[in-house]
Structure formats: C-alpha cells, structure tokens
Amino acid sequence: VSGYLFPGARVMALFLAASVLGFSGPGLHASASRVSASSMTATEVKVSGVARNPHMAKLVSGYLFPEIAKRRNAYLAAHPDAKLISLGIGDTTMPIPAHILSGLTGSAAKLGTKEGYSGYGAEQGVGDLRAKIAKKLYNDLILPEEVFVSDGSKCDIGRLQMMFGSALTSAVQDPSYPVYVDTSVMIGQTRMMDADSKQGQHPGIVYMPCNPANGWFPDLETMPRADVVYFCSPNNPTGAVASREQLTALVKWAKDNGSFLVFDAAYAPFIKTPGVPKSIYEIPGAKEVAIEVNSFSKYAGFTGVRLGWTIVPNELKFADGTPVRNDWNRVMCTVFNGASNIVQGGGLACLDDAGLAEIEALIEYYLGNAKLLAETMKALGFKVHGATDAPYIFVDLEGASSWDMFSKILETAQVITIPGAGFGPGGEGFLRLSAFAPREACVEACERLTKMFKK
C-alpha cells in the first residue's frame, strides 16, 4: 500500500514474499503442534515448528542441470581417469574478449580510487547502460526507462513470478527451459499431481505442444487461455526459431485473450537469417502485451559474471489499469540492490562498437560448433533440429528413452549430453547437444560419437 521506505531497496520484504506464496498461520506464529525440545529423547530427531512451503513438495524431481552434474560426478567417482567432454549445460567456454574485459577491469580499478568509488546504485541499472541497450540492441524500439538491468534473465523470471503471484495460469512451450515450470510451481500456481495428472505435467499449467509435426510452434487455435505465456525464441532446448508470421500470430492471440507474453530472447544474437525477429518488439502491438527478458550470458560469456535485463513497456497494463512497469519497479526496489557496478561497466563495453564486434566473433565460433555437431549427427543417420540461428542441436531418437541414451553415450563415448525429457514430457525421445564448448572438444566429441554409433 506504500512505497518502500528508502529510495533504493536495501533488504528483502519477507512478509511480502510470504503473502505472495500464500503463507499464513503455521510458521508465522507459535504452533500448538510444536515439539518442545525438553520433551524429546536423545534418539528423537529435533524439528522446528516452521511449516514447509507446501508448493515445494509439488516439485517431484530435482532441477535438471544439478541432476546432470550429479550423474557426471558419480561417473567420475567410478571412473577417475575418464576424459569427459561436455556438450550438456549451455555454459560458455571461450574467454571474455579484450575490449569487454577492459570494461570489467576498468570499473573494478575505479573502486580503488577516491574519485571513482561508488556504492549502492540504482536498482533499475546505470542510466547509460539502459540507454545503450535501448539504442544498440533495440534500435530505439523501446525507451531507456523501460529497461531494467539485473543479474540475469533466469533471476528475473523468478522475480516476475513474485510479481504475478499465485492466482493466475501460466502457459509454457513443451519442451521448454525448466525455470518457467518450476517457478510457477514454487509460487503456487499449480495443484498437487495425482492419478489424473498427465505424466510429467503439473496440473494448473497449460502445456503447449511444440514438435516437428507443428513446426515447433503451438496450435494457437486450440490452445486454452492462459494469463501469462512464456515463449523462448531461439528456443532452448529445441533450437527452433519463430518466424515473423508466427510471432505476429502469437501477439494477436495474446491481445484477443487479454494475456501477457514473457518473451525469452536470451539467444537472439545467434539469429543470422534475414527477416527473423530478434525481439518481440519488432512485432507491431507487442508493447501492449509483452515483457522481454534477455541476458549478456550468451552474448559475451557472462554466464558467471551475471548481467541481464528485462523490458517492461509503459503500454503494458494489468486488468485494473495499473501499469505493469510500476509493480515491476516495486519488486526490483524491494528484493534487488541493482547489478554490480563492476559488471555494468562490462555491459557498457559490450555495447561499444569494439565490444559488439567481439560478441559477433564469439557467436560465429559457437555457430560453427553447432554446424559441426549437426552435420555429424546427420551423417550418423539421426534427424536433427536446431543448429541454424541457435546454439542447440535437438536430436530425434525416434522413440528411444532420452535418459537411457544419455547414460549410454556417457558410458560408451564419455560425452555428456542433456536428455530431452528433462525439458518436459514433450522432450522425451530427443537429446540436446550444446555448442558451447571449445572447438577441439567438439571435434573430439564428434569422433567419439561416430565411433560409437558406427559400430
């Protein structure tokens, strides 16, 4: 009902988060069922009186990528001399280029001087960086004030869920990046799985089948209404890229249904085909229905550096007329202290002409890897999707179990991949290969896979 006490947020509003998640009573005040420490015997396990968030119990499996790491580590423990090659998690591997690096080191050096030191910054991001993102990456299709700089698009998706709350319906591509589904579950938008639940699907989420039969694009004519639609292009994991016509239809569907789009453009710089949109705002009317999340992670090798942004247009409004930008700003000022001033210096360097040239070289390098991997799998008789305008190769296993194939390739070729089932039920029967690896590792992986499958 009021703004945050300080002009810039300094601490997380825990009770706000509790109310969004639907907590009340147990865990927030003393409980009659609380076990007294004095009444416990030495053999009893002590527990608190704090109730667990019931929505966490709906997550029936661990997050995909830590599970992959767990299996990788187990294999290495059993085979300590193994020389594993990772084509798994989409983590960049090339060093940060010189000009971009100079932006990071220069910003860090300034902190050691009286004149250059800076403390807390604006939660929305440095003004120069917001303006540069709007101009250099969006050709002024959006305003600097609509850009909110952050520590990455993944984090922003979680914060968007905090803003949206539990009383709405989300829709996701199937298969899709697991964060969309898992955060929807955590915030309370779903029901507990039961005997009537479709395998691998959380009741309360609209799953949009995307597969080779429909060109990896949902059938909008038969799709149930959802309040918020998460859509990623170029897509993770399939590598599919939506055309201008498809995105125009998606924006129209959102307008007709009074829905929001959350457009994940994290892989936009990989699009090289002329005429293919890199931003949802290239579509007329999108500013009335769409939020866009993006990140420097894949642009400039900032996966560990952490810098991203979210665009919330002034035209976007909730049903009661409240500008979405106002609520997003409130969330950011409450739970976020702003991106690191050092990292934002690196972001400014990314968008210099020299930085953009370095980014282009990195993108071409990884696209070269994608082409090599795709050609190898095609030569081995597999149907392959993606790899064009995207850093991912989605291999059709023609009905074989993706987890079984993951294990077989790990054990036989000592190559780490990602099973499609980890991205949702629609991913079963596919395997994702990532082009984010050193070129020599891709070449070696292709040789191992060729030897394995040609037996």
Disulfide bonds with the S-S distance in Angstrom:
none
